[in-house]
Amino acid sequence: MDLIFEGVRMEERKGMRTALSITGTDPCGGAGIQADLKTMTMNGVYAMSVVTMLEARNTTGIKGMMEITPEFLQQQMDAVFEDIFPDAVKIGMVFSGSLIEVIADRLRHYKAGNIVLDPVMAVSGRDGQACEEGIAAMKKELLPLATVVTPNIPESEILSGMTVSNFRDMEKAARHISETYGCAVLIKGGRRAQDANDLLYVDGASHWYTGRRIVNPNTYGTGCVLSGGIAANLAKGYNLPASVRRSKDYLTEALTAMLDLGKGSGPLNLAFGLQGEYAKSACEANQTLPDSKNELSGGRNEAKELALDWLDSRR
């Protein structure tokens, strides 16, 4: 039997849909692999990860970076694909041409699909911009494999070689990138001061996603969240326009939750929709930890009785 929703057909199968994040780490949890795993989980898929770079960073900036070796990167990718094949792949921070070549080789080898490329091309602590070698390798190796690439406006200028200052420029740049590399293009307009409108160019057509600007100084990891959410929804069988809409809505809700952590531009509350017994605080659950000898001894007596019953059943 097939499952059909939002015009999308997905075969029925047991287990969860799966998504893989290939990117760098963030010890504060607001961006990178940590943000992707949260986003993918909250969007209903089983999330996996392959690390490209270890970072010492927080909401105020990057303190240090250390790239994974190409050999270990390949081992990680083989470990995932040989065991739990991902229904979608999100690629984020990766600068080295040698690492990019490994990623592309493994994706081709395993015939991976639903590939979302977030072309992280500028980061503080790395001279403001990824090296030219990495950009060239990304254009040559990863863009032709991508289902969709998700640049912000400065990144779209690098990929297209054009100046992007208005909606018409966004459409021209998206069309150029799509026709050059054969992938869909989502240009994120969130850096515009007056709106949060994004453009998806796919199959020769433009789709505009209008969004209200959320007045929130804490926007750490928004690009990771959007691309991770798109990958999760592609994994679940939604088509690309629906996946973008659902991920954009999720991002808007996470911004609206107004989490305020850290000394800089803080992370989002990616678990804003988490409900259920295990998400409750002690006050919400109206529960406290046992703090009396009677409560503890009662628990021990009950456990002892269960153990004795089990032993009797084995005789």
C-alpha positions in Angstrom: 0.0 0.0 0.0 1.2 3.5 -0.8 1.0 6.6 1.5 0.0 9.8 -0.3 0.1 13.3 1.1 0.6 16.8 -0.3 0.7 15.2 -3.7 3.6 13.0 -2.8 3.6 9.2 -3.0 5.7 7.3 -0.5 5.9 3.5 -0.2 4.9 2.0 3.1 7.7 0.4 5.1 8.5 -0.5 8.6 10.8 1.6 10.8 11.7 5.2 10.6 12.9 7.2 7.7 16.6 8.2 8.0 18.7 11.3 7.3 22.4 11.9 7.5 24.2 15.1 8.4 27.8 15.6 7.0 29.2 18.7 8.6 31.3 20.2 11.5 30.6 20.1 15.2 29.4 22.8 17.5 30.0 22.1 21.2 27.3 24.7 22.2 24.7 22.8 20.2 23.3 25.7 18.2 24.7 24.9 14.8 26.5 22.2 12.9 25.9 18.5 13.5 24.3 19.1 16.9 21.6 21.4 15.4 21.1 19.0 12.5 20.5 16.0 14.8 18.0 18.0 16.8 16.2 19.4 13.7 16.0 16.0 12.0 14.7 14.3 15.1 12.1 16.9 15.8 11.0 16.6 12.1 10.4 12.9 12.6 13.3 11.0 11.1 16.2 8.9 12.5 19.2 11.2 12.4 22.8 10.2 11.8 26.1 12.1 11.4 29.5 12.2 9.8 32.0 14.7 11.2 34.1 16.8 8.8 35.5 19.2 11.3 35.9 19.6 15.0 35.3 23.2 16.3 35.8 25.0 19.5 33.1 27.6 19.2 30.3 29.3 21.0 27.7 32.0 20.4 30.5 34.7 20.5 32.7 33.1 17.8 35.2 30.4 16.8 38.1 29.6 19.0 39.7 26.8 17.0 39.1 24.4 14.1 40.5 21.0 13.3 39.6 19.1 10.1 39.1 15.3 10.0 41.5 13.4 7.7 40.1 12.2 4.4 40.8 8.6 5.4 38.7 8.9 8.6 36.0 10.8 6.8 35.6 7.9 4.3 35.5 5.4 7.1 32.7 7.3 8.8 30.7 7.4 5.5 31.2 3.8 4.8 30.2 2.9 8.3 26.8 4.6 7.9 26.0 3.6 4.3 26.9 0.0 4.8 24.6 -0.4 7.8 21.8 2.2 7.9 21.3 3.7 4.4 20.1 7.3 4.7 17.0 8.4 2.8 18.4 11.9 2.6 21.8 13.6 3.1 22.5 17.1 4.3 26.1 18.5 3.6 27.2 21.5 5.6 30.6 22.9 6.6 33.4 21.3 4.6 36.2 23.5 3.2 39.0 21.2 2.1 39.1 20.0 -1.5 40.3 16.6 -0.4 37.4 16.1 2.0 34.9 17.3 -0.6 36.3 14.8 -3.1 35.8 12.0 -0.6 32.2 13.0 0.1 31.4 13.2 -3.6 33.1 9.8 -4.3 31.2 8.0 -1.5 27.8 9.6 -2.5 28.3 8.4 -6.1 29.5 5.0 -4.9 26.4 4.4 -2.8 24.1 6.2 -5.3 22.8 8.5 -2.5 19.7 10.6 -3.2 17.9 13.6 -1.7 21.1 15.5 -1.2 20.8 18.9 0.4 23.9 21.1 0.1 24.3 24.1 2.4 27.3 25.8 0.9 29.0 27.3 4.0 31.5 29.6 2.4 32.1 32.2 5.0 33.1 31.7 8.6 34.9 33.8 11.1 38.3 32.3 12.1 39.1 31.2 8.6 40.0 34.5 7.0 36.3 35.3 6.5 35.9 33.0 3.5 36.6 29.4 2.5 39.7 28.8 0.4 39.4 29.0 -3.3 40.4 25.4 -3.6 37.4 24.3 -1.5 35.0 26.5 -3.5 36.2 25.1 -6.8 35.9 21.6 -5.5 32.4 22.2 -4.2 31.3 23.6 -7.6 32.9 20.7 -9.5 32.1 17.8 -7.2 29.1 18.5 -4.9 26.8 20.9 -6.8 26.2 18.4 -9.7 25.2 15.8 -7.1 22.9 18.0 -5.1 19.1 17.8 -5.2 19.0 21.3 -3.9 21.7 23.9 -2.9 20.7 26.4 -0.2 22.9 29.5 -0.4 22.3 32.8 1.4 22.6 35.9 -0.7 26.4 36.4 -0.3 26.9 32.7 -1.1 24.6 32.9 -4.1 26.8 35.8 -5.4 29.9 33.5 -5.2 28.2 30.6 -7.0 26.6 32.8 -9.7 29.3 35.5 -10.1 26.5 38.0 -10.0 25.5 40.9 -7.7 22.3 40.1 -5.8 20.5 43.1 -4.3 16.8 42.5 -5.1 14.2 39.9 -5.9 14.9 40.1 -9.6 18.6 39.5 -9.0 17.7 36.5 -6.8 15.8 34.9 -9.7 18.6 35.6 -12.2 21.2 34.1 -9.9 19.1 31.1 -9.0 18.4 30.3 -12.7 22.1 30.7 -13.5 23.2 28.3 -10.7 20.5 25.8 -11.6 21.3 25.7 -15.3 25.1 25.6 -14.6 25.1 22.7 -12.1 21.8 20.9 -12.8 20.3 21.2 -9.3 17.5 23.1 -7.7 18.4 26.3 -5.9 17.0 27.8 -2.7 18.3 31.4 -2.1 17.7 32.4 1.4 16.6 36.0 1.8 16.8 36.2 5.6 19.7 38.7 5.5 17.3 41.2 3.9 16.2 43.7 6.6 12.7 44.1 5.5 11.4 40.6 5.0 12.3 36.9 5.2 11.4 35.8 1.7 13.2 32.8 0.1 13.3 31.8 -3.5 13.2 28.1 -4.7 14.1 27.6 -8.4 13.4 24.1 -9.5 12.6 22.6 -12.9 12.7 26.0 -14.6 10.1 27.6 -12.3 10.4 30.0 -9.4 8.6 29.4 -6.1 8.5 32.3 -3.6 8.1 31.6 0.1 7.1 34.7 1.9 7.8 34.9 5.6 7.4 37.4 8.4 10.6 38.7 9.9 10.8 37.6 13.6 12.5 40.3 15.7 14.9 38.0 17.6 18.6 38.8 18.1 19.3 35.1 18.6 19.6 33.6 15.1 22.6 31.2 15.6 22.3 28.2 13.3 19.3 29.2 11.3 20.9 28.0 8.0 21.7 24.6 9.5 18.2 24.3 10.8 16.6 25.2 7.4 18.7 22.8 5.4 18.5 20.0 8.0 14.7 20.3 8.0 14.5 20.1 4.2 16.6 16.9 4.3 14.3 15.4 6.9 11.2 16.1 4.9 12.7 14.8 1.7 13.5 11.7 3.6 9.9 11.3 4.7 8.7 11.5 1.0 7.6 15.1 0.7 8.5 16.7 -2.6 11.0 19.6 -2.7 8.6 22.6 -2.6 6.6 21.0 0.3 9.9 20.1 2.1 11.0 23.8 1.9 7.7 25.1 3.2 7.6 22.7 6.1 11.2 23.4 7.1 10.7 27.2 6.8 7.6 26.9 9.0 9.6 24.9 11.6 12.4 27.5 11.6 9.8 30.3 12.0 8.3 28.5 15.1 11.8 27.9 16.5 12.6 31.6 16.2 9.2 32.6 17.7 10.0 30.5 20.8 12.5 33.2 21.8 15.1 31.1 23.5 17.8 33.3 25.1 21.0 31.5 25.9 24.7 32.6 25.5 26.5 35.9 25.5 26.3 36.4 21.7 23.7 35.7 19.1 22.2 32.6 20.8 20.7 29.3 19.5 17.1 28.5 18.7 14.8 26.3 20.7 14.6 23.4 18.3 12.5 21.4 20.7 9.7 23.9 20.9 7.2 21.3 19.8 8.4 18.6 22.1 5.6 17.2 24.3 5.0 14.1 26.3 6.0 12.7 29.6 9.7 12.8 29.1 9.8 16.4 28.0 8.2 17.7 31.2 10.1 19.4 34.0 9.6 18.2 37.6 7.2 21.1 38.3 5.2 20.4 35.1 4.9 16.7 36.0 4.1 17.6 39.6 6.7 15.0 40.7 9.8 15.1 42.9 12.5 12.6 43.4 12.0 10.2 46.3 13.7 11.7 49.3 12.6 9.6 52.2 13.8 6.2 53.5 10.2 4.9 53.3 9.9 5.7 49.6 13.2 4.2 48.8 12.8 1.0 50.9 9.3 0.5 49.3 10.9 0.5 45.9 13.5 -2.0 47.0 10.9 -4.3 48.5 8.9 -4.2 45.3 11.9 -5.0 43.2 12.8 -7.9 45.6 9.4 -9.4 45.2 9.5 -9.2 41.5 12.9 -10.9 41.5 11.7 -13.7 43.7 8.6 -14.2 41.4 10.9 -14.5 38.4 13.1 -17.1 40.2 10.0 -19.1 41.1 8.9 -19.1 37.5 12.3 -20.5 36.4 12.2 -23.5 38.7 
